[in-house]
Amino acid sequence: MRDKIRIVGYEGAENYLGRWRAIVQRECDKRGWTFQINGDMQNADIGIALRDGEGYAQKNWKPGTKLANLQALGIPALCSPEAGYREIANGSEHWIKADEDVAIAFSALESSCSREVI
């Protein structure tokens, strides 16, 4: 674990991020962090498990694979409040419902102490 965050990672099809891509990128740029898509997630300090979509299938049927992978790596995650993620949550997640939640979660995770607990 690095003392300072350098990389925020997302693994998956970029189109599923939808509007979240620009929001995460903007917040990373403000902090001087790199937003890495489909790179080596072992190098990420924070993981993104966000999906742009409010449909029934997205909220209730999608599996929690992204979160499970981040948990296995010990990386804190920003997550959409989907059933698949809620079912396997362990307390290390930051639930993102509104645009401003991304900045709030990033600020909460800037301290290495908060990430060390995870």
C-alpha positions in Angstrom: 0.0 0.0 0.0 1.3 3.4 -0.9 1.2 6.3 1.5 -0.3 8.5 -1.2 -2.9 7.5 -3.8 -1.6 7.4 -7.3 -4.0 5.2 -9.3 -7.7 4.7 -9.3 -8.6 1.6 -11.3 -11.5 0.2 -13.2 -11.6 -3.1 -14.9 -14.4 -3.8 -17.4 -16.2 -2.4 -20.4 -15.8 1.3 -20.4 -19.3 1.9 -21.8 -20.8 0.6 -18.5 -19.3 3.5 -16.6 -21.4 6.0 -18.6 -21.5 9.4 -16.9 -19.3 8.1 -14.0 -16.2 8.0 -16.2 -16.1 11.8 -16.6 -16.9 12.4 -12.9 -14.2 10.0 -11.7 -11.7 11.4 -14.2 -12.4 15.0 -13.1 -12.0 14.1 -9.4 -8.7 12.2 -10.2 -7.4 15.2 -12.2 -8.1 17.6 -9.3 -5.9 15.4 -7.1 -3.2 14.6 -9.5 -4.2 10.9 -9.6 -4.3 8.6 -12.7 -7.6 7.0 -13.7 -6.6 3.7 -15.2 -9.1 1.6 -17.2 -8.3 -2.1 -17.8 -4.8 -1.9 -16.4 -3.2 -4.1 -13.7 -5.6 -3.7 -10.8 -2.9 -4.8 -8.4 -1.4 -1.4 -8.9 -4.6 0.5 -8.0 -5.0 2.3 -4.7 -8.8 2.7 -5.1 -11.1 0.6 -7.3 -14.2 1.7 -9.2 -17.3 -0.6 -9.3 -19.8 1.9 -10.7 -22.3 1.2 -13.4 -24.4 3.9 -15.1 -27.9 2.5 -15.2 -31.0 2.5 -13.2 -32.9 -0.4 -14.7 -34.2 -3.4 -12.8 -31.6 -5.8 -14.3 -28.7 -3.5 -13.3 -29.9 -3.0 -9.8 -31.0 -6.6 -9.1 -29.4 -9.2 -11.4 -25.8 -8.1 -12.0 -23.2 -10.1 -10.1 -20.7 -8.5 -7.6 -17.6 -9.7 -9.5 -15.9 -6.3 -9.6 -16.3 -5.8 -5.8 -15.2 -9.4 -5.1 -12.0 -8.9 -7.1 -11.3 -5.6 -5.2 -11.9 -7.2 -1.9 -9.5 -10.1 -2.8 -6.9 -7.4 -3.6 -7.6 -5.5 -0.4 -8.5 -2.3 -2.4 -11.2 0.0 -1.2 -14.1 0.4 -3.7 -16.5 3.0 -4.9 -19.7 1.0 -5.7 -23.1 1.5 -7.2 -25.8 0.4 -4.7 -26.6 -2.8 -6.6 -27.9 -6.0 -5.1 -24.8 -8.0 -6.2 -22.5 -5.6 -4.4 -24.7 -5.2 -1.3 -24.9 -9.0 -0.8 -21.1 -9.3 -0.5 -20.3 -6.0 1.2 -17.8 -6.2 4.0 -17.7 -2.5 5.1 -14.9 -1.3 2.9 -17.2 0.0 0.3 -18.1 3.6 -0.4 -21.7 3.7 -1.8 -22.1 6.2 -4.7 -25.5 7.4 -5.5 -24.9 11.1 -6.5 -22.1 12.8 -8.4 -20.8 14.5 -5.3 -20.4 11.2 -3.5 -17.3 10.5 -5.6 -15.4 13.5 -4.3 -16.6 12.7 -0.7 -15.4 9.1 -1.0 -12.0 10.1 -2.5 -11.5 12.6 0.3 -12.3 9.9 2.9 -9.8 7.5 1.3 -6.9 10.0 0.9 -5.6 9.1 4.4 -3.4 6.0 4.3 -4.8 5.1 7.7 -8.3 4.8 6.2 -7.0 2.5 3.5 -4.8 0.5 5.8 -7.9 -0.7 7.7 -9.3 -2.1 4.5 
